[in-house]
Amino acid sequence: MADDTSRWGFETRAIHAGQRPDPRTGSVIVPIYATSTFAQDGVGGLREGGYEYSRTANPTRSALEEALASLEGGRHALAFASGMAAADVALRAMTRPGDHIVLGGDAYGGTFRLLDKVLSLWGVEYTTVDLADVDAARAAVRPNTRVIWCETPTNPLLGIADIAALAQVAAVAGARLVVDNTFATPYLQSPLGLGADVVLHSTTKYLGGHSDVVGGALITSDDELHEQFGFLRNSVGAVPGPFDAWLTLRGAKTLGLRMERHSDNAERVVEALVGHPKVRKVYYPGLPGHPGHEVAAKQMRRFGGMVSFAVEGGEEAALAVAANTKLFILGESLGGVESLIEHPGRMTHASTTGSPLQVPADVVRLSVGIEDGTDLVGDLLQALG
Ligand SMILES: *Cc1c(COP(=O)(O)O)cnc(C)c1O
């Protein structure tokens, strides 16, 4: 049985939830159970933990799942081979042909592609809408809407949606609210506590935190939904291996510390970019002028490590900045200890070209890492020239 970890603070849960010392050896760290199958004591006689086959359940993965559920304040968590595997299982468990999904306006490109190019083949429709506008979200809901899929902050323009308000819209519509909490992480934001039905993570990003593993997760307190997700995951086999689960769990132990430092460094970067003559606009929910600032301040502990900005001079100038940083590594992904820079229009969000989700061509996105903040600011200033 899981410990009741709810009385512990966040950092204590990150280090201890699901991670008791191994009862047989005393190993302080959860072992990597590199095994596909488990011995049974007679037919049907499963040993402690009820393990039989690692697609269905594996002890290293179970430890990660217990920790993730605790961090998000949910009853259940399931770990997946990637964030997209988690999204696929969530969407297929919650929809049938003829159903409809409301998707946030600058959703992660891969989520948009999953709806636009894959689920559409199975007769599931979607509408994109700016979820920062609650009335627009309500107006986008149809009688056959089953899911409202929300990211906040959004990727890459850092838009903010009011999770509690959207939870009400979903409840009235008889739909589920899914919050992709990848950017905020459970340290900065707790969607289940605000009324969301499901939280999704790409644990590839901040939860793993070291750019060394790909993974995903679904967290919910709804027993029935959890069972459906688990059934589908076991049916399609979208599971992480034990080493991936172990790396993710190790990364998650320091999530709180890292998010504080990511937020500190992002604030310093934003301070340097705002008012810079080569910068047209800075997108960061911590800025008082950001349209979602008040909602973000209400539902987030701090504003996180993602910063986007538009460069004076259009796409060419933006590409030049992305090419000229020395410390910020040019690359996709985010949430690792090292700082990254990318051009969403040509890279992460290329699949949205020509769609309503297209990103302005002069925007570059930063994943601000946990290096020395002075070095990061210096690197950006030299790249801007
Ligand atoms: C990366 C990402 C995903 C997809 O996760 P993968 O682990 O790459 O499959 C989904 N949502 C957001 C916000 C992401 O950043």
The ligand as an SDF file (V2000), in Angstrom:
LIG
                    3D

 15 15  0  0  0  0  0  0  0  0999 V2000
    7.4540   17.6520  -25.3870 C   0  0  0  0  0  0  0  0  0  0  0  0
    6.0310   17.9370  -25.1080 C   0  0  0  0  0  0  0  0  0  0  0  0
    5.0430   16.9700  -25.3440 C   0  0  0  0  0  0  0  0  0  0  0  0
    5.3600   15.6270  -25.9750 C   0  0  0  0  0  0  0  0  0  0  0  0
    6.1600   14.8340  -25.1640 O   0  0  0  0  0  0  0  0  0  0  0  0
    7.2550   13.7680  -25.7080 P   0  0  0  0  0  0  0  0  0  0  0  0
    7.8550   13.2570  -24.4570 O   0  0  0  0  0  0  0  0  0  0  0  0
    8.2090   14.5020  -26.5920 O   0  0  0  0  0  0  0  0  0  0  0  0
    6.5080   12.7390  -26.4760 O   0  0  0  0  0  0  0  0  0  0  0  0
    3.7370   17.2880  -25.0110 C   0  0  0  0  0  0  0  0  0  0  0  0
    3.4170   18.4880  -24.4810 N   0  0  0  0  0  0  0  0  0  0  0  0
    4.3420   19.4420  -24.2600 C   0  0  0  0  0  0  0  0  0  0  0  0
    3.9230   20.7530  -23.6970 C   0  0  0  0  0  0  0  0  0  0  0  0
    5.6760   19.2020  -24.5650 C   0  0  0  0  0  0  0  0  0  0  0  0
    6.5870   20.1550  -24.3510 O   0  0  0  0  0  0  0  0  0  0  0  0
  1  2  1  0
  2  3  1  0
  2 14  2  0
  3  4  1  0
  3 10  2  0
  4  5  1  0
  5  6  1  0
  6  7  2  0
  6  8  1  0
  6  9  1  0
 10 11  1  0
 11 12  2  0
 12 13  1  0
 12 14  1  0
 14 15  1  0
M  END
$$$$
